[in-house]
Amino acid sequence: MTISRFFRHYLLSPLGVSVVLLSALLSAPIAIFNPLLLAIAVFPLIWLALSLLMLVTGIGGRSVLRERDRSRWEDKSETMFRLAADARRLSAMRLPDAGLKQLAGLAGLRAAEYHAACLKYRTHNPVATQAVAECLETLDAWLQQRNQEASDRHYGDLSAAAEDQQQSETGSASLVERTRALIEDRIAVITKASADISGSIPAADRLSIQEDL
């Protein structure tokens, strides 16, 4: 952390604001009985003395760290907004494949739990946040591919319709399996991130521990 950034966080922290107000309050009596310029000159000296006292005692440093963390979390507000929107969209996706629809709902549930953990502990895991977005991207890609294949069969050559349909069904089954595997992998990443943030143990790991015992 640079010196300029350190003092920026200090001045913006509740402690920094309090020190400024206290310095102004202590300088006010001087302005009553002395020239205003003297009070203006004394103000930075009082502020400097109080600030050094806060830094030497360690109170100022802790306040700076809290302000830094608060500022960083504010910068993540847009990320949290997108994460919540992705979780809602996953839960509401309408997919023609029952298995993928169930996985989408599970991904939405795990994403919502992960979002809640992020808000509670004011942190997030970039890999898990990206995994939520990848769930949507993967399902969208599968849905677009399926719609494209259906359109091709509808407007294609009727003489080759039966052969194309058989090849399409084989390819679609393979695509569903790959999509399912990708979504299951991303759900595992999201679930682990939620557990890491909240300090809990995933249900699967708890069962494994019980079996070992």
Buried (B, 14 or more C-beta within 10 A) or exposed (E): EEEEEBEBBBBBBEBBEEBBEEBEEBBEEBBEEEEEEEBEEBBEEBBEEBBEEBBEEEEBBEBBBBBBEBBEBEEBEEEBEEBBEBBBBBBEBEBEBEEBBEBBBBBBBBBBBBBBBBBEEEBBBEEBBBBBBBBBBBBEEBBEBBEEBEEEEEEBEEEEEEEBEEEBEEEBEEBBEEBBEBBEEBBBBBBBBBBBBBEEEBEEEEEEEEEEE
